[in-house]
Amino acid sequence: MLIDVKNLAIKGEWEHLELKIYDRLPVHVRSPSAVACRFQIQQVDKYYLLTLHAKSTLTVICQRCLQEFAYQYTNVTQVALASSDEMADKLMEKYECIVTLNDQLDLQELVTDELHLYVEEFHREIKDCDNEVAQYITDASTISQ
Ligand SMILES: [Zn+2]
């Protein structure tokens, strides 16, 4: 899903699109995953600044008890889009950076990378895990003490 950075910066409006991601998802996230994106690109000096809101209800397979659960994912990021490595080096102090080729950005790639960084692998609390597994974990930790 390539987006045209330059044209979108000229428009300067908030864009909406829904990505359906099949590949390269984290192993604990069910495929396909639909992620709603709202984003805006602004030109700042010689680079572009992308503000991206991503939102989805993901199906996550808990890596502790292997039960699936609905995970409400929301994430907001701001990324600088640089046209060269040199420029990216300069911007790194202030922003997370991506070097773009011909002012094109693969939005799906970026959103997928963020899922790897931010989606939790487990039920938030052990007590939310499958009962039998939770019991087993509790027992095991009692024995090891
Ligand atoms: Zn669990």
Residues whose N, C-alpha, C, O or C-beta is under 5 A from the ligand:
A	BS01	ZN	C62 R64 C65 H123 D128 C129 D130
